[in-house]
């Protein structure tokens, strides 16, 4: 396995493949991963980089026979050259190169590799490296990290077609392509549902499968919680920590964390511990129409007028109807004709009621008076409508009286996906962003989500986002210290606030998590790493597994995947209930069939099942052995 990247996801993915699945891994990273590499933009830069790769490749080829080795060719530190090699802390081979050019990929052994993951933060870098790798090895399984979904679909089709042509199966029907597939994933799409679900009390992570929608929810701790889960026929996923917020110190200094995939006996004996269960929901509940879809320059009709103005218009209309009815009663006129005369009086069209009965004259005067009152209302309606159209493309401000919302810090790649997910759940959101050119501002404008522009570390910014009345805070900026500072300040304003932090460094995240939990024992605190949530999906794709999602359980994770029954003695020939292994995996459903699987159904070799598994359990189902010295299901 070859992994190329320039941030924490590359290291996390390499560790996942090495320690969980026992694969031989070559990791290609820049000489100093702490220094952000500027993205390559433009055809001229791409052409010059490709030319330099060919020059370096030729130099490596000439010097390789002179004892210099492949890693010594090319200009040191240049694009496409290997500046160093070594061994990682978990036994993976590490090559240092600025980017994955042709010479670097050849040195990494792409020609002999089973799979290649390109997880650079820049989409164009991943695409150029994928095109080069497909040329070097048409049978290689490619896994790309791309943020642009539409571009990812086209690139996936292009690379698969290139592999089919190179292997000699242009229509892809001969089966010659084998494992030469291309899978495009996005760490933002993988992590966003988990981040959104963590911040919402009473809502859980939703998993979509073919014909089945499942949701992971927490049952509050209390006597009989585990017994209730078993009696209701729910799927117990985990026994949570006793304090409900994370691992608690136990005797001997060790931490007693959550128990993943317990059996019924363990669930009944849960005592005061909370239980995370998986429940089946209707497809309509799990696939709600994204709020704000179709909202662009033209706002919805209800937003054209304020509530006070709408009541004024309704009151005026009621007065007109009342006057028309009164005129019909007084003059014995047909109601339609009475309504017409009333409108003439309202709009001051000359038709004086000279010589008419007194009642008719009084009603004409009242109609004229109502008409005078109606004019400013109509003018206000026109001005409000024009103002709404004018500001439809502008960012909204948090409305007065807003409460129970989620404050989202950061509208980058991750923040934009989290915002979309929250609006799909119809959750009120207020965004805070320091960069006026952030990519997520256009999405917030389209969804008509209030945005506060400003540095969250400056005084008054969180107050403008109504943090004192919010239900949760999601800090997903790219700076750990900014996220931490925002959470600490928010907790000083509202100690019981639910806080979710995006933190990169694992040790730092663990220290922050424990400290915040100790300082605020009655508040929910979660620290999440995007690479930690996304790495299992990328690793499963490299091994040919279809990972549907990751369910975070405090500082651990469960995976939902599709597994073929054939060739797995742990599944084949067993009933669905009998295939369950506590602490490893549980069969949820059969792919292509509605509803959860019947416990008495006997699994056959041709079946494909949806399972929820620990990382170690999924590795065992995949025919790999996890390292016994490393706890792969924990964050560390």
NUSE-777110 format. One line per 4 residues: number of its first residue (from 1); their letters; for each residue x, y, z of C-alpha. Coordinates in steps of 0.2 Angstrom, whole numbers, plus 2048, in hexadecimal, padded with zeros to 3 digits. Layout:
# NUSE-777110
NUM) a) X:Y:Z  ...
END
This chain:
# NUSE-777110
1) xxxx) 800:800:800  806:811:7FB  800:821:804  804:832:7FE
5) xxxx) 7FE:842:807  804:852:810  7F9:852:820  7F4:848:82F
9) xxxx) 7E8:83D:824  7F7:835:81B  7FF:830:82C  7EF:82A:833
13) xxxx) 7EB:820:824  7FC:818:823  7FA:813:836  7E9:80C:832
17) xxxx) 7EF:801:825  7FF:7FC:82E  7F8:7F9:840  7E6:7F3:83C
21) xxxx) 7E8:7EA:82C  7FA:7E5:82D  7FE:7EB:81C  80F:7F0:815
25) xxxx) 80E:803:813  819:810:80A  815:822:810  81A:831:805
29) xxxx) 81A:841:80E  822:852:80C  832:855:815  82A:85F:822
33) xxxx) 817:85C:824  815:86A:82F  818:876:821  809:879:816
37) xxxx) 80D:876:803  805:883:7F8  7F9:87B:7EB  7FE:879:7D9
41) xxxx) 7F3:884:7CE  7F3:887:7BC  7F8:87D:7AD  80A:885:7AC
45) xxxx) 80E:87F:7BD  807:86E:7B9  811:86D:7A9  821:872:7B1
49) xxxx) 81F:866:7BF  81B:858:7B3  82B:85C:7A9  835:85D:7B9
53) xxxx) 82F:84C:7BE  835:845:7AD  846:84D:7B0  847:846:7C1
57) xxxx) 841:835:7BC  84F:834:7AE  85C:83A:7BB  856:82C:7C7
61) xxxx) 858:81F:7B9  869:825:7B4  870:825:7C6  867:816:7CC
65) xxxx) 875:80A:7C5  883:814:7CD  87E:810:7DF  874:820:7E2
69) xxxx) 864:817:7E4  853:81D:7DE  851:829:7ED  860:833:7E9
73) xxxx) 85B:839:7D8  855:84A:7D3  857:85B:7DB  855:85A:7EE
77) xxxx) 845:85F:7F4  83E:862:7E2  82D:85E:7DC  82D:84B:7D8
81) xxxx) 83E:847:7E1  840:83D:7F0  84A:847:7FE  84B:839:80B
85) xxxx) 845:828:810  843:81F:820  837:815:82B  828:81B:835
89) xxxx) 824:817:847  818:809:842  824:801:836  81E:809:826
93) xxxx) 82B:80F:819  82B:822:818  831:82C:808  833:83F:809
97) xxxx) 82E:848:7FA  825:859:7F6  818:850:7EB  815:840:7E3
101) xxxx) 81D:842:7D2  821:833:7C6  832:830:7CE  82B:830:7DF
105) xxxx) 81D:824:7DB  82A:819:7D3  835:819:7E2  826:815:7ED
109) xxxx) 823:806:7E3  812:80A:7DB  816:7FE:7CD  815:7F0:7D9
113) xxxx) 808:7F7:7E6  7F7:7F0:7E8  7EF:801:7EC  7F4:814:7ED
117) xxxx) 7EB:821:7F7  7EE:833:7F2  7E8:83E:801  7F0:84F:7FE
121) xxxx) 7E6:85E:803  7E6:865:7F1  7DB:85D:7E5  7E5:861:7D5
125) xxxx) 7F5:859:7DD  7EB:849:7E0  7E4:848:7CF  7F5:84B:7C6
129) xxxx) 7FD:83D:7D1  7EE:831:7CD  7F1:834:7BB  803:830:7BC
133) xxxx) 800:821:7C7  7F3:81A:7BC  800:81B:7AD  80D:812:7B8
137) xxxx) 802:804:7BE  7F1:802:7B5  7EB:7F4:7C1  7EE:7FF:7D1
141) xxxx) 7DF:803:7DC  7DF:815:7DE  7D7:81F:7ED  7D6:832:7EB
145) xxxx) 7D2:83F:7F7  7C8:84D:7EE  7BC:85A:7F5  7B4:85E:7E4
149) xxxx) 7A6:851:7E3  7A2:853:7D1  7B4:854:7CB  7B7:844:7D5
153) xxxx) 7A9:83A:7CB  7B1:83F:7BB  7C3:83B:7C0  7BD:82A:7C7
157) xxxx) 7B5:826:7B6  7C4:82C:7AD  7D1:822:7B7  7C7:812:7B6
161) xxxx) 7C5:814:7A3  7D8:817:7A2  7DB:807:7AC  7CF:7FD:7A1
165) xxxx) 7D7:803:791  7E9:7FF:797  7E4:7EE:79D  7DB:7EA:78D
169) xxxx) 7C9:7EA:793  7C2:7FA:78C  7B0:7F7:791  7B4:7F0:7A2
173) xxxx) 7A9:7E0:79F  7B7:7D3:79E  7BD:7D4:7B0  7CF:7D8:7AB
177) xxxx) 7CF:7E8:7B5  7CE:7DF:7C6  7D3:7EA:7D4  7D8:7F8:7C9
181) xxxx) 7CA:803:7D0  7CA:816:7D4  7C1:81B:7E4  7BF:82E:7E7
185) xxxx) 7BB:833:7FA  7BA:843:803  7C0:844:815  7B4:853:817
189) xxxx) 7A5:848:812  7AA:83A:81D  7AD:844:82D  79F:851:82B
193) xxxx) 790:845:830  799:840:840  79E:851:845  78C:857:842
197) xxxx) 784:849:84C  790:84B:85A  78B:85D:85D  778:859:85D
201) xxxx) 770:852:86D  763:846:869  769:843:857  775:835:851
205) xxxx) 780:831:843  775:82B:834  77C:81D:829  774:81A:818
209) xxxx) 774:809:80F  76B:802:801  759:801:807  75D:805:819
213) xxxx) 760:814:824  768:812:835  76B:81F:843  777:81D:851
217) xxxx) 76F:825:861  774:826:873  769:81F:881  76B:82A:891
221) xxxx) 773:821:89F  768:81A:8AC  762:80A:8B4  75B:7FF:8A7
225) xxxx) 762:808:898  76A:7F8:891  75B:7ED:895  750:7F9:88C
229) xxxx) 75B:7F9:87D  75B:7E6:87C  748:7E5:87E  745:7F2:871
233) xxxx) 74F:7E7:864  75C:7F5:861  76D:7F1:85C  779:7F6:86A
237) xxxx) 789:7FE:863  792:802:873  791:804:886  796:816:889
241) xxxx) 7A2:81C:897  79A:81D:8A8  79A:830:8A8  793:832:897
245) xxxx) 7A1:83D:891  7B0:832:88E  7BB:826:896  7BD:827:8A9
249) xxxx) 7CC:822:8B4  7CA:811:8BB  7D4:808:8C8  7E6:806:8C4
253) xxxx) 7E7:816:8BA  7DF:80E:8AB  7D0:816:8A2  7C0:80D:89F
257) xxxx) 7BA:812:88E  7AA:80D:884  7A8:7FA:880  7A5:7F8:86E
261) xxxx) 798:7EC:867  793:7E3:877  788:7D4:878  777:7D4:880
265) xxxx) 77D:7CE:891  789:7DC:892  77C:7E8:88D  770:7E2:89B
269) xxxx) 77E:7E4:8A7  782:7F6:8A2  77C:7FD:8B2  77D:810:8B2
273) xxxx) 786:811:8A1  77E:819:892  77C:80E:883  77E:813:870
277) xxxx) 772:80A:865  76F:808:853  75C:80B:84E  754:809:83D
281) xxxx) 74B:819:837  741:81C:827  74A:822:818  741:832:818
285) xxxx) 748:836:829  759:832:824  759:83B:814  751:84B:817
289) xxxx) 751:857:809  75F:864:80C  759:874:813  75B:882:807
293) xxxx) 75C:878:7F7  757:882:7E9  75A:892:7F3  764:89E:7E9
297) xxxx) 762:8B0:7E3  74E:8AE:7E5  74A:8AD:7F7  73A:8A3:7FD
301) xxxx) 72A:8AD:7FD  728:8AC:810  739:8B5:812  734:8C4:807
305) xxxx) 72A:8CC:815  72D:8CE:828  721:8C6:834  71A:8D7:83A
309) xxxx) 717:8DC:828  70E:8CC:824  702:8CE:832  6FF:8E0:82C
313) xxxx) 6FB:8DA:81B  6EF:8CC:822  6E6:8DA:82C  6E4:8E5:81E
317) xxxx) 6DD:8D7:813  6D1:8D3:821  6CB:8E5:822  6C7:8E5:80F
321) xxxx) 6BD:8D5:811  6B3:8DC:820  6AF:8EC:816  6AA:8E2:807
325) xxxx) 69E:8D7:812  697:8E6:81B  694:8EF:80A  68B:8E0:803
329) xxxx) 680:8DF:813  67C:8F2:814  678:8F4:801  671:8E3:7FD
333) xxxx) 67E:8E2:7EF  686:8D3:7E8  696:8CE:7F2  6A1:8CF:7E3
337) xxxx) 69A:8E0:7DE  69C:8E6:7F0  6AE:8E0:7F0  6B1:8E9:7E0
341) xxxx) 6AA:8F9:7E7  6B4:8F7:7F7  6C4:8F6:7EC  6BF:906:7E3
345) xxxx) 6BD:90F:7F3  6CE:908:7FA  6D8:90E:7EA  6CF:91F:7EA
349) xxxx) 6C7:91C:7D9  6BA:92A:7D7  6A9:923:7DA  6A1:92D:7E8
353) xxxx) 692:926:7F1  688:936:7EE  675:933:7F1  679:922:7F8
357) xxxx) 673:91C:809  67C:921:818  683:910:81B  68B:910:80A
361) xxxx) 693:921:80D  69A:91C:81D  6A2:90C:816  6A9:916:808
365) xxxx) 6B2:922:814  6B8:913:81E  6BF:90A:80F  6C8:91A:80A
369) xxxx) 6D0:91B:81B  6D5:908:81A  6DD:90C:809  6E7:91A:811
373) xxxx) 6ED:90E:81E  6F1:901:811  6FD:90C:806  70B:90C:813
377) xxxx) 709:8F9:816  70B:8F6:803  71A:902:802  722:8F9:810
381) xxxx) 71F:8E8:808  727:8EE:7F7  736:8F5:800  738:8E5:80B
385) xxxx) 737:8DA:7FB  744:8E4:7F2  74F:8E4:801  74E:8D1:802
389) xxxx) 752:8CF:7F0  761:8DB:7F2  768:8D2:801  765:8C0:7FB
393) xxxx) 777:8BF:7F6  77D:8C6:806  781:8BD:816  774:8BD:823
397) xxxx) 776:8C2:835  770:8B8:844  75E:8BD:847  758:8C3:858
401) xxxx) 752:8B7:864  75B:8A8:85C  75F:89A:868  762:887:868
405) xxxx) 76D:888:859  77E:881:854  78D:88D:853  799:887:845
409) xxxx) 7AA:88E:845  7B3:88D:834  7AC:88B:823  7BB:882:81A
413) xxxx) 7B9:871:812  7B3:868:822  7A9:877:828  79F:878:818
417) xxxx) 79B:866:818  796:867:82A  78B:876:826  782:86C:818
421) xxxx) 77F:85D:823  778:868:832  76C:870:826  766:860:81F
425) xxxx) 761:85C:831  758:86C:831  763:872:840  765:885:842
429) xxxx) 777:88B:83F  781:89A:842  792:89A:839  7A1:8A4:83E
433) xxxx) 7AF:8A6:831  7BE:8B2:831  7C2:8B1:81F  7B6:8BB:814
437) xxxx) 7BC:8B0:805  7B9:89F:80D  7B1:892:802  7A3:88E:80D
441) xxxx) 79B:8A0:80D  793:89D:7FC  78A:88D:804  785:897:813
445) xxxx) 77E:8A5:808  775:898:7FD  76D:88F:80D  769:8A0:815
449) xxxx) 773:89C:824  778:8AB:830  78B:8AE:82F  796:8B9:83B
453) xxxx) 7A6:8BE:832  7B4:8C1:83E  7C2:8B9:848  7BB:8AD:855
457) xxxx) 7C9:8B2:861  7C4:8C4:861  7B8:8CA:86E  7A5:8CB:869
461) xxxx) 7A6:8BF:85B  79E:8B0:864  792:8BC:86C  78C:8C1:85B
465) xxxx) 789:8AF:857  77E:8AE:866  789:8A1:86F  780:8A4:880
469) xxxx) 770:89C:878  778:88F:86D  776:87C:870  787:877:869
473) xxxx) 797:87E:863  7A1:876:854  7B3:87C:853  7B9:875:842
477) xxxx) 7C6:882:83D  7D7:87C:837  7E0:883:847  7E0:879:856
481) xxxx) 7E3:888:862  7D5:892:85A  7C9:884:85D  7CE:881:86F
485) xxxx) 7CD:894:873  7BC:895:86C  7B6:886:876  7BE:88D:886
489) xxxx) 7B6:89E:884  7A5:896:87F  7A6:88C:88F  7A9:89B:899
493) xxxx) 799:8A3:892  78F:893:893  797:885:89D  78A:877:898
497) xxxx) 78C:87B:885  790:86B:87A  7A1:86E:872  7A9:864:864
501) xxxx) 7BB:868:85F  7C4:864:84F  7D6:860:855  7E5:859:84B
505) xxxx) 7F1:853:858  7EB:844:861  7F5:847:871  7EF:859:872
509) xxxx) 7DD:853:86E  7DE:846:87C  7E4:853:889  7D7:860:884
513) xxxx) 7C9:853:885  7CE:84D:896  7D0:85F:89D  7C0:865:896
517) xxxx) 7B7:856:89C  7BE:858:8AE  7BA:86B:8AE  7A8:869:8A7
521) xxxx) 7A2:858:8AC  790:85B:8A8  793:862:897  796:857:887
525) xxxx) 7A8:859:880  7AE:851:870  7BF:853:867  7BF:84C:856
529) xxxx) 7CD:84A:849  7C7:84A:837  7D5:83E:832  7D0:832:83F
533) xxxx) 7BE:832:839  7C3:831:826  7D2:825:827  7C8:815:829
537) xxxx) 7BE:818:819  7CE:81C:80F  7D6:80C:816  7C7:802:812
541) xxxx) 7C6:809:800  7D9:804:7FE  7D4:7F2:803  7C5:7F1:7F8
545) xxxx) 7B9:7F3:806  7A9:7FE:805  7A9:809:815  798:811:817
549) xxxx) 79C:81C:826  7A5:81D:837  79C:81F:847  7A6:828:855
553) xxxx) 7A4:821:866  7AC:82D:872  7BF:82A:86E  7BC:81A:864
557) xxxx) 7B4:817:853  7A9:80A:84B  7A8:806:838  799:802:82E
561) xxxx) 79E:7F8:81E  798:7ED:811  7A0:7DB:811  79E:7CD:805
565) xxxx) 799:7BD:80E  7A2:7B1:802  7B3:7AC:809  7B0:7B1:81B
569) xxxx) 7AD:7A2:826  7A9:7AE:834  799:7B2:82A  795:7A5:81D
573) xxxx) 789:798:822  785:7A0:833  775:7A9:837  775:7BC:839
577) xxxx) 773:7BA:84C  781:7AD:84C  78D:7B7:842  78E:7C5:850
581) xxxx) 79E:7C6:859  79E:7D1:868  7AB:7DE:868  7AF:7DB:855
585) xxxx) 7A0:7DC:849  78D:7DA:847  783:7D7:837  776:7E5:835
589) xxxx) 76E:7E2:824  770:7D9:813  774:7E5:805  766:7E7:7F9
593) xxxx) 758:7E2:805  74D:7EE:80E  74E:7EE:821  759:7E6:82E
597) xxxx) 75F:7D4:82C  755:7C6:834  75F:7BE:841  75A:7AC:83B
601) xxxx) 760:7B0:829  76E:7A4:824  77C:7AE:81B  781:7A7:80A
605) xxxx) 791:7A9:800  788:7B5:7F3  782:7C1:800  789:7D2:804
609) xxxx) 785:7D8:816  786:7E9:81F  790:7E7:82F  795:7F3:83D
613) xxxx) 7A6:7EE:843  7B5:7F4:84D  7C5:7F8:843  7CD:7E8:849
617) xxxx) 7BD:7DE:845  7BC:7E5:834  7CF:7E1:831  7CB:7CF:836
621) xxxx) 7BD:7CE:82A  7C8:7D5:81D  7D4:7C7:81F  7E1:7D2:828
625) xxxx) 7E9:7D1:839  7EA:7E1:844  7F9:7E4:84E  7F6:7DD:860
629) xxxx) 800:7EB:868  7F6:7F9:862  7E4:7FD:866  7DD:801:855
633) xxxx) 7CC:806:85B  7D2:814:866  7D6:826:860  7E9:823:864
END
